[in-house]
């Protein structure tokens, strides 16, 4: 693995997970740490740093902090949805203390496309409406630019605990905007442990593997402030419909939460599959769902384990052709998003009020 593979701002996917475990000291999620959620059951949550601390708090009904967020830098797609799904799952535990950041400052500082801070508001409103529609409760949400002064005071304090050399050793050469964005992310993860919020206790943040540089520095800073080292769980990247991770910067690779039915049909129709060259070969030899982007999409998002397994088995046996599988996936996505859009409409005014007031 190289620093390039662990670039938090890259659209490239990480393929050699075993090397990541070996080189960066991540622990695999074993069966004794799995909870009853499809992201655990299907091995989509694959690694952790100190998740056992939070797991034990859950089992013993003791409080723990959960924190995550979305950078308001573009439209949300299904790759973002898994992180949100995981947050809503953990937020249902009565002993969880939940913080969900709409990261408008992060987005502005780390993305060159924004010429003014006001440009982030449109994305922030749309993102928040989607986040609420996906089940995150309003009371858990905060907007970075609207946080209270003690939050920013803490970020200023932690900025003195890290040097430019530390940044460069972790990320390679980065610009000042990304340094600012990173400092705020560290503050987001750690500030709930301050005495003005929840106090010192185990905390959990779910991230994709390429975000691990942020996790390592955050844990280093926690040591300097004598806080509980934050725990992290790592989700597999959902691949794009082509050959990279699902990315807003490559719209053809992603299904966005506001895609039209026509766009969905077109994208799924052109997605890469594990099918054979001919129908005859497919029926005789079976397909390869392990490399199929359609099967992967269902694996990440379809809630019925039995359905996903049947698709896998039928593909392997040659009893399911790619055209039928694509249609099943298209129907699932369209049905989900039609219901989701209605929820977004109901939540948009709430989102506007939170962002603009």
Helices and strands as residue ranges (DSSP letters): G 3-6, H 17-24, E 27-28, G 31-33, H 38-41, E 45-49, H 51-59, E 64-71, H 78-91, E 96-103, H 104-110, H 119-133, G 138-140, E 141-143, G 144-146, H 149-159, H 164-171, H 176-191, E 203-208, G 209-211, H 212-224, E 231-235, G 251-253, H 261-269, H 279-285, G 289-291, H 293-301, H 305-317, H 322-356
